[in-house]
Amino acid sequence: MKKNILSLVLLSLLIAPVLVLAQEPPATVDLPGTLDNIVNWVFGILVVFAALMLVWAGFTFVTAGGDATKVSGAREKVLYALIGIIVAFASRGLVALVQTLVQ
């Protein structure tokens, strides 16, 4: 049984390059489109991360129990999350501005 599995794995490793060569090459590389995709992904990740930080700060506010250090830490988290959202939107606007200036 182990010989059969090993032979199938080795056979698939021999066939894999042929399958890769069967794909069509991309027609052209669209640099502005690729950069736009990267910016969209980074923007989405930043917004999700900032939203999670806001939730974590809210949880810290609720569970602080009147402890001044925890409350101030939660306020800092809210501030940093809001700054992160502002930076994310500003970077998106900057990319749109540069694209309109370049075209």
Secondary structure, 3 states (H helix, E strand, C coil): CHHHHHHHHHHHHHHHHHHHHCCCCCCCCCHHHHHHHHHHHHHHHHHHHHHHHHHHHHHHHHHCCCCHHHHHHHHHHHHHHHHHHHHHHHHHHHHHHHHHHHC
